[in-house]
């Protein structure tokens, strides 16, 4: 991963979104396998988490575009 992305708040937000989405997916699987009726809070939470992750991913993309426009020296170029 590029150093300018590693320090980015968008990268951390995206990682957090994926972690929470995995946990909510596991909760949904437990609810589904136990035969309980679907919990509305679980659906809303998964939707909100997907939106959070998509927005964080877009922020990472904008950060990459900004980096390309500014033409900052790339730390990986020396390797």
PDB file with SEQRES, HELIX, SHEET and CRYST1 records, atoms N, CA, C and O in Angstrom:
SEQRES   1 A   79  UNK UNK UNK UNK UNK UNK UNK UNK UNK UNK UNK UNK UNK          
SEQRES   2 A   79  UNK UNK UNK UNK UNK UNK UNK UNK UNK UNK UNK UNK UNK          
SEQRES   3 A   79  UNK UNK UNK UNK UNK UNK UNK UNK UNK UNK UNK UNK UNK          
SEQRES   4 A   79  UNK UNK UNK UNK UNK UNK UNK UNK UNK UNK UNK UNK UNK          
SEQRES   5 A   79  UNK UNK UNK UNK UNK UNK UNK UNK UNK UNK UNK UNK UNK          
SEQRES   6 A   79  UNK UNK UNK UNK UNK UNK UNK UNK UNK UNK UNK UNK UNK          
SEQRES   7 A   79  UNK                                                          
HELIX    1 AA1 UNK A    3  UNK A    6  1                                   4    
HELIX    2 AA2 UNK A    9  UNK A   33  1                                  25    
HELIX    3 AA3 UNK A   40  UNK A   70  1                                  31    
HELIX    4 AA4 UNK A   75  UNK A   78  5                                   4    
CRYST1    1.000    1.000    1.000  90.00  90.00  90.00 P 1           1          
ATOM      1  N   UNK A   1       0.846  -1.171   0.000  1.00  0.00           N  
ATOM      2  CA  UNK A   1       0.000   0.000   0.000  1.00  0.00           C  
ATOM      3  C   UNK A   1       0.889   1.230   0.000  1.00  0.00           C  
ATOM      4  O   UNK A   1       1.936   1.264   0.646  1.00  0.00           O  
ATOM      5  N   UNK A   2       0.459   2.215  -0.721  1.00  0.00           N  
ATOM      6  CA  UNK A   2       1.210   3.464  -0.809  1.00  0.00           C  
ATOM      7  C   UNK A   2       1.196   4.181   0.541  1.00  0.00           C  
ATOM      8  O   UNK A   2       0.187   4.147   1.245  1.00  0.00           O  
ATOM      9  N   UNK A   3       2.307   4.830   0.911  1.00  0.00           N  
ATOM     10  CA  UNK A   3       2.380   5.497   2.218  1.00  0.00           C  
ATOM     11  C   UNK A   3       1.331   6.590   2.403  1.00  0.00           C  
ATOM     12  O   UNK A   3       0.823   6.778   3.509  1.00  0.00           O  
ATOM     13  N   UNK A   4       1.005   7.311   1.334  1.00  0.00           N  
ATOM     14  CA  UNK A   4       0.014   8.380   1.496  1.00  0.00           C  
ATOM     15  C   UNK A   4      -1.374   7.819   1.747  1.00  0.00           C  
ATOM     16  O   UNK A   4      -2.221   8.519   2.302  1.00  0.00           O  
ATOM     17  N   UNK A   5      -1.634   6.577   1.356  1.00  0.00           N  
ATOM     18  CA  UNK A   5      -2.913   5.948   1.678  1.00  0.00           C  
ATOM     19  C   UNK A   5      -2.900   5.313   3.060  1.00  0.00           C  
ATOM     20  O   UNK A   5      -3.935   5.244   3.722  1.00  0.00           O  
ATOM     21  N   UNK A   6      -1.750   4.855   3.492  1.00  0.00           N  
ATOM     22  CA  UNK A   6      -1.658   4.198   4.791  1.00  0.00           C  
ATOM     23  C   UNK A   6      -1.998   5.172   5.913  1.00  0.00           C  
ATOM     24  O   UNK A   6      -2.576   4.774   6.925  1.00  0.00           O  
ATOM     25  N   UNK A   7      -1.649   6.433   5.744  1.00  0.00           N  
ATOM     26  CA  UNK A   7      -1.913   7.447   6.774  1.00  0.00           C  
ATOM     27  C   UNK A   7      -3.304   8.051   6.654  1.00  0.00           C  
ATOM     28  O   UNK A   7      -3.714   8.811   7.531  1.00  0.00           O  
ATOM     29  N   UNK A   8      -4.028   7.740   5.614  1.00  0.00           N  
ATOM     30  CA  UNK A   8      -5.289   8.399   5.310  1.00  0.00           C  
ATOM     31  C   UNK A   8      -6.414   7.953   6.251  1.00  0.00           C  
ATOM     32  O   UNK A   8      -6.513   6.781   6.612  1.00  0.00           O  
ATOM     33  N   UNK A   9      -7.244   8.899   6.631  1.00  0.00           N  
ATOM     34  CA  UNK A   9      -8.417   8.607   7.449  1.00  0.00           C  
ATOM     35  C   UNK A   9      -9.423   7.771   6.650  1.00  0.00           C  
ATOM     36  O   UNK A   9     -10.189   6.997   7.224  1.00  0.00           O  
ATOM     37  N   UNK A  10      -9.416   7.933   5.320  1.00  0.00           N  
ATOM     38  CA  UNK A  10     -10.339   7.170   4.482  1.00  0.00           C  
ATOM     39  C   UNK A  10      -9.988   5.682   4.499  1.00  0.00           C  
ATOM     40  O   UNK A  10     -10.882   4.837   4.473  1.00  0.00           O  
ATOM     41  N   UNK A  11      -8.709   5.360   4.543  1.00  0.00           N  
ATOM     42  CA  UNK A  11      -8.282   3.968   4.603  1.00  0.00           C  
ATOM     43  C   UNK A  11      -8.728   3.326   5.908  1.00  0.00           C  
ATOM     44  O   UNK A  11      -9.206   2.192   5.925  1.00  0.00           O  
ATOM     45  N   UNK A  12      -8.567   4.062   6.995  1.00  0.00           N  
ATOM     46  CA  UNK A  12      -8.980   3.544   8.296  1.00  0.00           C  
ATOM     47  C   UNK A  12     -10.494   3.386   8.370  1.00  0.00           C  
ATOM     48  O   UNK A  12     -10.989   2.416   8.944  1.00  0.00           O  
ATOM     49  N   UNK A  13     -11.231   4.330   7.793  1.00  0.00           N  
ATOM     50  CA  UNK A  13     -12.690   4.247   7.788  1.00  0.00           C  
ATOM     51  C   UNK A  13     -13.170   3.074   6.939  1.00  0.00           C  
ATOM     52  O   UNK A  13     -14.123   2.388   7.307  1.00  0.00           O  
ATOM     53  N   UNK A  14     -12.519   2.846   5.816  1.00  0.00           N  
ATOM     54  CA  UNK A  14     -12.884   1.719   4.958  1.00  0.00           C  
ATOM     55  C   UNK A  14     -12.611   0.391   5.658  1.00  0.00           C  
ATOM     56  O   UNK A  14     -13.437  -0.519   5.597  1.00  0.00           O  
ATOM     57  N   UNK A  15     -11.471   0.271   6.315  1.00  0.00           N  
ATOM     58  CA  UNK A  15     -11.146  -0.955   7.041  1.00  0.00           C  
ATOM     59  C   UNK A  15     -12.148  -1.204   8.163  1.00  0.00           C  
ATOM     60  O   UNK A  15     -12.583  -2.336   8.374  1.00  0.00           O  
ATOM     61  N   UNK A  16     -12.510  -0.150   8.878  1.00  0.00           N  
ATOM     62  CA  UNK A  16     -13.500  -0.275   9.945  1.00  0.00           C  
ATOM     63  C   UNK A  16     -14.843  -0.718   9.376  1.00  0.00           C  
ATOM     64  O   UNK A  16     -15.527  -1.553   9.967  1.00  0.00           O  
ATOM     65  N   UNK A  17     -15.217  -0.157   8.229  1.00  0.00           N  
ATOM     66  CA  UNK A  17     -16.483  -0.538   7.591  1.00  0.00           C  
ATOM     67  C   UNK A  17     -16.507  -2.004   7.213  1.00  0.00           C  
ATOM     68  O   UNK A  17     -17.516  -2.681   7.409  1.00  0.00           O  
ATOM     69  N   UNK A  18     -15.396  -2.504   6.667  1.00  0.00           N  
ATOM     70  CA  UNK A  18     -15.334  -3.923   6.301  1.00  0.00           C  
ATOM     71  C   UNK A  18     -15.415  -4.818   7.534  1.00  0.00           C  
ATOM     72  O   UNK A  18     -16.083  -5.851   7.502  1.00  0.00           O  
ATOM     73  N   UNK A  19     -14.748  -4.435   8.611  1.00  0.00           N  
ATOM     74  CA  UNK A  19     -14.778  -5.236   9.842  1.00  0.00           C  
ATOM     75  C   UNK A  19     -16.192  -5.308  10.393  1.00  0.00           C  
ATOM     76  O   UNK A  19     -16.672  -6.386  10.744  1.00  0.00           O  
ATOM     77  N   UNK A  20     -16.859  -4.166  10.469  1.00  0.00           N  
ATOM     78  CA  UNK A  20     -18.222  -4.138  11.003  1.00  0.00           C  
ATOM     79  C   UNK A  20     -19.173  -4.904  10.079  1.00  0.00           C  
ATOM     80  O   UNK A  20     -20.084  -5.582  10.554  1.00  0.00           O  
ATOM     81  N   UNK A  21     -18.963  -4.799   8.758  1.00  0.00           N  
ATOM     82  CA  UNK A  21     -19.809  -5.522   7.821  1.00  0.00           C  
ATOM     83  C   UNK A  21     -19.665  -7.037   8.000  1.00  0.00           C  
ATOM     84  O   UNK A  21     -20.655  -7.763   7.912  1.00  0.00           O  
ATOM     85  N   UNK A  22     -18.460  -7.515   8.246  1.00  0.00           N  
ATOM     86  CA  UNK A  22     -18.244  -8.944   8.488  1.00  0.00           C  
ATOM     87  C   UNK A  22     -18.952  -9.382   9.763  1.00  0.00           C  
ATOM     88  O   UNK A  22     -19.591 -10.434   9.792  1.00  0.00           O  
ATOM     89  N   UNK A  23     -18.841  -8.577  10.817  1.00  0.00           N  
ATOM     90  CA  UNK A  23     -19.511  -8.916  12.073  1.00  0.00           C  
ATOM     91  C   UNK A  23     -21.032  -8.923  11.915  1.00  0.00           C  
ATOM     92  O   UNK A  23     -21.710  -9.810  12.433  1.00  0.00           O  
ATOM     93  N   UNK A  24     -21.563  -7.933  11.200  1.00  0.00           N  
ATOM     94  CA  UNK A  24     -23.010  -7.898  10.979  1.00  0.00           C  
ATOM     95  C   UNK A  24     -23.461  -9.050  10.082  1.00  0.00           C  
ATOM     96  O   UNK A  24     -24.552  -9.588  10.268  1.00  0.00           O  
ATOM     97  N   UNK A  25     -22.640  -9.426   9.124  1.00  0.00           N  
ATOM     98  CA  UNK A  25     -22.965 -10.571   8.277  1.00  0.00           C  
ATOM     99  C   UNK A  25     -23.023 -11.860   9.077  1.00  0.00           C  
ATOM    100  O   UNK A  25     -23.879 -12.711   8.838  1.00  0.00           O  
ATOM    101  N   UNK A  26     -22.108 -12.000  10.027  1.00  0.00           N  
ATOM    102  CA  UNK A  26     -22.150 -13.171  10.902  1.00  0.00           C  
ATOM    103  C   UNK A  26     -23.398 -13.169  11.775  1.00  0.00           C  
ATOM    104  O   UNK A  26     -24.001 -14.218  11.999  1.00  0.00           O  
ATOM    105  N   UNK A  27     -23.786 -12.004  12.265  1.00  0.00           N  
ATOM    106  CA  UNK A  27     -25.012 -11.901  13.059  1.00  0.00           C  
ATOM    107  C   UNK A  27     -26.231 -12.258  12.210  1.00  0.00           C  
ATOM    108  O   UNK A  27     -27.141 -12.941  12.680  1.00  0.00           O  
ATOM    109  N   UNK A  28     -26.246 -11.794  10.964  1.00  0.00           N  
ATOM    110  CA  UNK A  28     -27.355 -12.122  10.064  1.00  0.00           C  
ATOM    111  C   UNK A  28     -27.413 -13.626   9.821  1.00  0.00           C  
ATOM    112  O   UNK A  28     -28.502 -14.200   9.780  1.00  0.00           O  
ATOM    113  N   UNK A  29     -26.262 -14.273   9.660  1.00  0.00           N  
ATOM    114  CA  UNK A  29     -26.221 -15.710   9.434  1.00  0.00           C  
ATOM    115  C   UNK A  29     -26.772 -16.471  10.638  1.00  0.00           C  
ATOM    116  O   UNK A  29     -27.503 -17.447  10.472  1.00  0.00           O  
ATOM    117  N   UNK A  30     -26.431 -16.036  11.832  1.00  0.00           N  
ATOM    118  CA  UNK A  30     -26.947 -16.680  13.043  1.00  0.00           C  
ATOM    119  C   UNK A  30     -28.457 -16.530  13.114  1.00  0.00           C  
ATOM    120  O   UNK A  30     -29.160 -17.491  13.427  1.00  0.00           O  
ATOM    121  N   UNK A  31     -28.963 -15.336  12.829  1.00  0.00           N  
ATOM    122  CA  UNK A  31     -30.412 -15.109  12.851  1.00  0.00           C  
ATOM    123  C   UNK A  31     -31.092 -15.981  11.801  1.00  0.00           C  
ATOM    124  O   UNK A  31     -32.149 -16.555  12.064  1.00  0.00           O  
ATOM    125  N   UNK A  32     -30.501 -16.085  10.623  1.00  0.00           N  
ATOM    126  CA  UNK A  32     -31.074 -16.883   9.543  1.00  0.00           C  
ATOM    127  C   UNK A  32     -31.079 -18.374   9.889  1.00  0.00           C  
ATOM    128  O   UNK A  32     -32.078 -19.056   9.663  1.00  0.00           O  
ATOM    129  N   UNK A  33     -29.970 -18.884  10.435  1.00  0.00           N  
ATOM    130  CA  UNK A  33     -29.868 -20.299  10.741  1.00  0.00           C  
ATOM    131  C   UNK A  33     -30.739 -20.724  11.919  1.00  0.00           C  
ATOM    132  O   UNK A  33     -31.163 -21.878  11.986  1.00  0.00           O  
ATOM    133  N   UNK A  34     -31.008 -19.818  12.836  1.00  0.00           N  
ATOM    134  CA  UNK A  34     -31.864 -20.151  13.977  1.00  0.00           C  
ATOM    135  C   UNK A  34     -33.340 -20.044  13.630  1.00  0.00           C  
ATOM    136  O   UNK A  34     -34.193 -20.420  14.433  1.00  0.00           O  
ATOM    137  N   UNK A  35     -33.649 -19.538  12.450  1.00  0.00           N  
ATOM    138  CA  UNK A  35     -35.045 -19.487  12.013  1.00  0.00           C  
ATOM    139  C   UNK A  35     -35.841 -18.340  12.599  1.00  0.00           C  
ATOM    140  O   UNK A  35     -37.068 -18.329  12.502  1.00  0.00           O  
ATOM    141  N   UNK A  36     -35.173 -17.383  13.202  1.00  0.00           N  
ATOM    142  CA  UNK A  36     -35.880 -16.225  13.758  1.00  0.00           C  
ATOM    143  C   UNK A  36     -36.278 -15.293  12.626  1.00  0.00           C  
ATOM    144  O   UNK A  36     -35.712 -15.331  11.534  1.00  0.00           O  
ATOM    145  N   UNK A  37     -37.258 -14.463  12.912  1.00  0.00           N  
ATOM    146  CA  UNK A  37     -37.643 -13.487  11.902  1.00  0.00           C  
ATOM    147  C   UNK A  37     -36.537 -12.439  11.769  1.00  0.00           C  
ATOM    148  O   UNK A  37     -35.841 -12.125  12.735  1.00  0.00           O  
ATOM    149  N   UNK A  38     -36.388 -11.905  10.555  1.00  0.00           N  
ATOM    150  CA  UNK A  38     -35.314 -10.945  10.295  1.00  0.00           C  
ATOM    151  C   UNK A  38     -35.452  -9.693  11.145  1.00  0.00           C  
ATOM    152  O   UNK A  38     -36.529  -9.106  11.251  1.00  0.00           O  
ATOM    153  N   UNK A  39     -34.364  -9.309  11.734  1.00  0.00           N  
ATOM    154  CA  UNK A  39     -34.359  -8.114  12.567  1.00  0.00           C  
ATOM    155  C   UNK A  39     -34.161  -6.886  11.681  1.00  0.00           C  
ATOM    156  O   UNK A  39     -33.245  -6.836  10.860  1.00  0.00           O  
ATOM    157  N   UNK A  40     -35.033  -5.903  11.863  1.00  0.00           N  
ATOM    158  CA  UNK A  40     -34.952  -4.689  11.048  1.00  0.00           C  
ATOM    159  C   UNK A  40     -33.663  -3.923  11.332  1.00  0.00           C  
ATOM    160  O   UNK A  40     -33.071  -3.348  10.419  1.00  0.00           O  
ATOM    161  N   UNK A  41     -33.231  -3.912  12.576  1.00  0.00           N  
ATOM    162  CA  UNK A  41     -32.009  -3.178  12.916  1.00  0.00           C  
ATOM    163  C   UNK A  41     -30.799  -3.746  12.191  1.00  0.00           C  
ATOM    164  O   UNK A  41     -29.863  -3.017  11.861  1.00  0.00           O  
ATOM    165  N   UNK A  42     -30.824  -5.065  11.942  1.00  0.00           N  
ATOM    166  CA  UNK A  42     -29.706  -5.702  11.257  1.00  0.00           C  
ATOM    167  C   UNK A  42     -29.638  -5.276   9.797  1.00  0.00           C  
ATOM    168  O   UNK A  42     -28.558  -5.032   9.259  1.00  0.00           O  
ATOM    169  N   UNK A  43     -30.810  -5.187   9.160  1.00  0.00           N  
ATOM    170  CA  UNK A  43     -30.850  -4.741   7.762  1.00  0.00           C  
ATOM    171  C   UNK A  43     -30.401  -3.288   7.640  1.00  0.00           C  
ATOM    172  O   UNK A  43     -29.624  -2.942   6.750  1.00  0.00           O  
ATOM    173  N   UNK A  44     -30.896  -2.446   8.538  1.00  0.00           N  
ATOM    174  CA  UNK A  44     -30.514  -1.035   8.494  1.00  0.00           C  
ATOM    175  C   UNK A  44     -29.025  -0.854   8.797  1.00  0.00           C  
ATOM    176  O   UNK A  44     -28.363  -0.009   8.194  1.00  0.00           O  
ATOM    177  N   UNK A  45     -28.507  -1.641   9.722  1.00  0.00           N  
ATOM    178  CA  UNK A  45     -27.091  -1.541  10.067  1.00  0.00           C  
ATOM    179  C   UNK A  45     -26.207  -1.978   8.903  1.00  0.00           C  
ATOM    180  O   UNK A  45     -25.198  -1.335   8.615  1.00  0.00           O  
ATOM    181  N   UNK A  46     -26.582  -3.072   8.229  1.00  0.00           N  
ATOM    182  CA  UNK A  46     -25.815  -3.522   7.073  1.00  0.00           C  
ATOM    183  C   UNK A  46     -25.842  -2.483   5.958  1.00  0.00           C  
ATOM    184  O   UNK A  46     -24.823  -2.231   5.315  1.00  0.00           O  
ATOM    185  N   UNK A  47     -27.001  -1.884   5.730  1.00  0.00           N  
ATOM    186  CA  UNK A  47     -27.115  -0.853   4.694  1.00  0.00           C  
ATOM    187  C   UNK A  47     -26.252   0.360   5.032  1.00  0.00           C  
ATOM    188  O   UNK A  47     -25.537   0.878   4.174  1.00  0.00           O  
ATOM    189  N   UNK A  48     -26.320   0.806   6.273  1.00  0.00           N  
ATOM    190  CA  UNK A  48     -25.515   1.960   6.693  1.00  0.00           C  
ATOM    191  C   UNK A  48     -24.024   1.646   6.596  1.00  0.00           C  
ATOM    192  O   UNK A  48     -23.230   2.504   6.210  1.00  0.00           O  
ATOM    193  N   UNK A  49     -23.647   0.428   6.944  1.00  0.00           N  
ATOM    194  CA  UNK A  49     -22.243   0.040   6.886  1.00  0.00           C  
ATOM    195  C   UNK A  49     -21.755  -0.025   5.443  1.00  0.00           C  
ATOM    196  O   UNK A  49     -20.622   0.363   5.154  1.00  0.00           O  
ATOM    197  N   UNK A  50     -22.601  -0.513   4.533  1.00  0.00           N  
ATOM    198  CA  UNK A  50     -22.219  -0.544   3.115  1.00  0.00           C  
ATOM    199  C   UNK A  50     -22.026   0.866   2.578  1.00  0.00           C  
ATOM    200  O   UNK A  50     -21.072   1.126   1.845  1.00  0.00           O  
ATOM    201  N   UNK A  51     -22.921   1.774   2.937  1.00  0.00           N  
ATOM    202  CA  UNK A  51     -22.800   3.165   2.489  1.00  0.00           C  
ATOM    203  C   UNK A  51     -21.528   3.788   3.056  1.00  0.00           C  
ATOM    204  O   UNK A  51     -20.805   4.481   2.340  1.00  0.00           O  
ATOM    205  N   UNK A  52     -21.250   3.547   4.339  1.00  0.00           N  
ATOM    206  CA  UNK A  52     -20.037   4.049   4.990  1.00  0.00           C  
ATOM    207  C   UNK A  52     -18.792   3.574   4.247  1.00  0.00           C  
ATOM    208  O   UNK A  52     -17.890   4.365   3.969  1.00  0.00           O  
ATOM    209  N   UNK A  53     -18.744   2.274   3.924  1.00  0.00           N  
ATOM    210  CA  UNK A  53     -17.581   1.691   3.266  1.00  0.00           C  
ATOM    211  C   UNK A  53     -17.418   2.223   1.846  1.00  0.00           C  
ATOM    212  O   UNK A  53     -16.300   2.490   1.408  1.00  0.00           O  
ATOM    213  N   UNK A  54     -18.520   2.377   1.131  1.00  0.00           N  
ATOM    214  CA  UNK A  54     -18.465   2.920  -0.231  1.00  0.00           C  
ATOM    215  C   UNK A  54     -17.963   4.360  -0.217  1.00  0.00           C  
ATOM    216  O   UNK A  54     -17.127   4.730  -1.042  1.00  0.00           O  
ATOM    217  N   UNK A  55     -18.456   5.168   0.701  1.00  0.00           N  
ATOM    218  CA  UNK A  55     -18.005   6.561   0.792  1.00  0.00           C  
ATOM    219  C   UNK A  55     -16.525   6.642   1.171  1.00  0.00           C  
ATOM    220  O   UNK A  55     -15.793   7.482   0.647  1.00  0.00           O  
ATOM    221  N   UNK A  56     -16.090   5.775   2.073  1.00  0.00           N  
ATOM    222  CA  UNK A  56     -14.668   5.759   2.448  1.00  0.00           C  
ATOM    223  C   UNK A  56     -13.808   5.324   1.264  1.00  0.00           C  
ATOM    224  O   UNK A  56     -12.714   5.853   1.063  1.00  0.00           O  
ATOM    225  N   UNK A  57     -14.295   4.369   0.486  1.00  0.00           N  
ATOM    226  CA  UNK A  57     -13.573   3.947  -0.711  1.00  0.00           C  
ATOM    227  C   UNK A  57     -13.483   5.058  -1.734  1.00  0.00           C  
ATOM    228  O   UNK A  57     -12.448   5.228  -2.378  1.00  0.00           O  
ATOM    229  N   UNK A  58     -14.561   5.820  -1.893  1.00  0.00           N  
ATOM    230  CA  UNK A  58     -14.519   6.976  -2.801  1.00  0.00           C  
ATOM    231  C   UNK A  58     -13.525   8.015  -2.306  1.00  0.00           C  
ATOM    232  O   UNK A  58     -12.820   8.633  -3.103  1.00  0.00           O  
ATOM    233  N   UNK A  59     -13.468   8.209  -0.994  1.00  0.00           N  
ATOM    234  CA  UNK A  59     -12.475   9.123  -0.426  1.00  0.00           C  
ATOM    235  C   UNK A  59     -11.064   8.669  -0.700  1.00  0.00           C  
ATOM    236  O   UNK A  59     -10.185   9.489  -0.965  1.00  0.00           O  
ATOM    237  N   UNK A  60     -10.831   7.348  -0.638  1.00  0.00           N  
ATOM    238  CA  UNK A  60      -9.505   6.825  -0.976  1.00  0.00           C  
ATOM    239  C   UNK A  60      -9.179   7.082  -2.446  1.00  0.00           C  
ATOM    240  O   UNK A  60      -8.045   7.416  -2.789  1.00  0.00           O  
ATOM    241  N   UNK A  61     -10.173   6.925  -3.301  1.00  0.00           N  
ATOM    242  CA  UNK A  61      -9.967   7.198  -4.725  1.00  0.00           C  
ATOM    243  C   UNK A  61      -9.638   8.657  -4.977  1.00  0.00           C  
ATOM    244  O   UNK A  61      -8.744   8.970  -5.763  1.00  0.00           O  
ATOM    245  N   UNK A  62     -10.357   9.548  -4.313  1.00  0.00           N  
ATOM    246  CA  UNK A  62     -10.075  10.978  -4.462  1.00  0.00           C  
ATOM    247  C   UNK A  62      -8.682  11.321  -3.939  1.00  0.00           C  
ATOM    248  O   UNK A  62      -7.992  12.174  -4.498  1.00  0.00           O  
ATOM    249  N   UNK A  63      -8.275  10.646  -2.856  1.00  0.00           N  
ATOM    250  CA  UNK A  63      -6.944  10.874  -2.310  1.00  0.00           C  
ATOM    251  C   UNK A  63      -5.872  10.432  -3.318  1.00  0.00           C  
ATOM    252  O   UNK A  63      -4.844  11.094  -3.459  1.00  0.00           O  
ATOM    253  N   UNK A  64      -6.113   9.317  -4.018  1.00  0.00           N  
ATOM    254  CA  UNK A  64      -5.162   8.855  -5.034  1.00  0.00           C  
ATOM    255  C   UNK A  64      -5.101   9.828  -6.208  1.00  0.00           C  
ATOM    256  O   UNK A  64      -4.023  10.115  -6.729  1.00  0.00           O  
ATOM    257  N   UNK A  65      -6.262  10.332  -6.622  1.00  0.00           N  
ATOM    258  CA  UNK A  65      -6.294  11.307  -7.720  1.00  0.00           C  
ATOM    259  C   UNK A  65      -5.568  12.577  -7.307  1.00  0.00           C  
ATOM    260  O   UNK A  65      -4.807  13.144  -8.090  1.00  0.00           O  
ATOM    261  N   UNK A  66      -5.803  13.025  -6.076  1.00  0.00           N  
ATOM    262  CA  UNK A  66      -5.135  14.222  -5.577  1.00  0.00           C  
ATOM    263  C   UNK A  66      -3.624  14.012  -5.560  1.00  0.00           C  
ATOM    264  O   UNK A  66      -2.866  14.921  -5.898  1.00  0.00           O  
ATOM    265  N   UNK A  67      -3.192  12.840  -5.176  1.00  0.00           N  
ATOM    266  CA  UNK A  67      -1.761  12.534  -5.144  1.00  0.00           C  
ATOM    267  C   UNK A  67      -1.175  12.580  -6.560  1.00  0.00           C  
ATOM    268  O   UNK A  67      -0.071  13.089  -6.754  1.00  0.00           O  
ATOM    269  N   UNK A  68      -1.896  12.060  -7.534  1.00  0.00           N  
ATOM    270  CA  UNK A  68      -1.411  12.073  -8.912  1.00  0.00           C  
ATOM    271  C   UNK A  68      -1.343  13.491  -9.464  1.00  0.00           C  
ATOM    272  O   UNK A  68      -0.428  13.819 -10.221  1.00  0.00           O  
ATOM    273  N   UNK A  69      -2.303  14.335  -9.093  1.00  0.00           N  
ATOM    274  CA  UNK A  69      -2.317  15.719  -9.579  1.00  0.00           C  
ATOM    275  C   UNK A  69      -1.159  16.511  -8.977  1.00  0.00           C  
ATOM    276  O   UNK A  69      -0.519  17.304  -9.668  1.00  0.00           O  
ATOM    277  N   UNK A  70      -0.891  16.297  -7.689  1.00  0.00           N  
ATOM    278  CA  UNK A  70       0.168  17.052  -7.019  1.00  0.00           C  
ATOM    279  C   UNK A  70       1.560  16.562  -7.393  1.00  0.00           C  
ATOM    280  O   UNK A  70       2.543  17.266  -7.161  1.00  0.00           O  
ATOM    281  N   UNK A  71       1.658  15.384  -7.960  1.00  0.00           N  
ATOM    282  CA  UNK A  71       2.942  14.816  -8.383  1.00  0.00           C  
ATOM    283  C   UNK A  71       3.954  14.780  -7.237  1.00  0.00           C  
ATOM    284  O   UNK A  71       5.109  15.178  -7.393  1.00  0.00           O  
ATOM    285  N   UNK A  72       3.488  14.291  -6.078  1.00  0.00           N  
ATOM    286  CA  UNK A  72       4.404  14.139  -4.962  1.00  0.00           C  
ATOM    287  C   UNK A  72       5.386  13.021  -5.279  1.00  0.00           C  
ATOM    288  O   UNK A  72       5.026  12.070  -5.974  1.00  0.00           O  
ATOM    289  N   UNK A  73       6.619  13.112  -4.785  1.00  0.00           N  
ATOM    290  CA  UNK A  73       7.567  12.009  -5.020  1.00  0.00           C  
ATOM    291  C   UNK A  73       7.059  10.740  -4.334  1.00  0.00           C  
ATOM    292  O   UNK A  73       6.651  10.769  -3.173  1.00  0.00           O  
ATOM    293  N   UNK A  74       7.090   9.660  -5.049  1.00  0.00           N  
ATOM    294  CA  UNK A  74       6.587   8.384  -4.543  1.00  0.00           C  
ATOM    295  C   UNK A  74       7.709   7.658  -3.811  1.00  0.00           C  
ATOM    296  O   UNK A  74       8.801   7.492  -4.356  1.00  0.00           O  
ATOM    297  N   UNK A  75       7.447   7.225  -2.577  1.00  0.00           N  
ATOM    298  CA  UNK A  75       8.461   6.544  -1.782  1.00  0.00           C  
ATOM    299  C   UNK A  75       8.799   5.169  -2.354  1.00  0.00           C  
ATOM    300  O   UNK A  75       9.898   4.666  -2.122  1.00  0.00           O  
ATOM    301  N   UNK A  76       7.885   4.554  -3.092  1.00  0.00           N  
ATOM    302  CA  UNK A  76       8.125   3.245  -3.676  1.00  0.00           C  
ATOM    303  C   UNK A  76       8.955   3.302  -4.960  1.00  0.00           C  
ATOM    304  O   UNK A  76       9.374   2.260  -5.465  1.00  0.00           O  
ATOM    305  N   UNK A  77       9.194   4.482  -5.487  1.00  0.00           N  
ATOM    306  CA  UNK A  77       9.923   4.619  -6.745  1.00  0.00           C  
ATOM    307  C   UNK A  77      11.390   4.212  -6.581  1.00  0.00           C  
ATOM    308  O   UNK A  77      12.011   3.762  -7.544  1.00  0.00           O  
ATOM    309  N   UNK A  78      11.945   4.361  -5.396  1.00  0.00           N  
ATOM    310  CA  UNK A  78      13.350   4.048  -5.171  1.00  0.00           C  
ATOM    311  C   UNK A  78      13.596   2.548  -5.058  1.00  0.00           C  
ATOM    312  O   UNK A  78      14.731   2.086  -5.178  1.00  0.00           O  
ATOM    313  N   UNK A  79      12.534   1.798  -4.828  1.00  0.00           N  
ATOM    314  CA  UNK A  79      12.682   0.344  -4.625  1.00  0.00           C  
ATOM    315  C   UNK A  79      12.876  -0.367  -5.933  1.00  0.00           C  
ATOM    316  O   UNK A  79      13.018  -1.590  -5.957  1.00  0.00           O  
TER     317      UNK A  79                                                      
END                                                                             
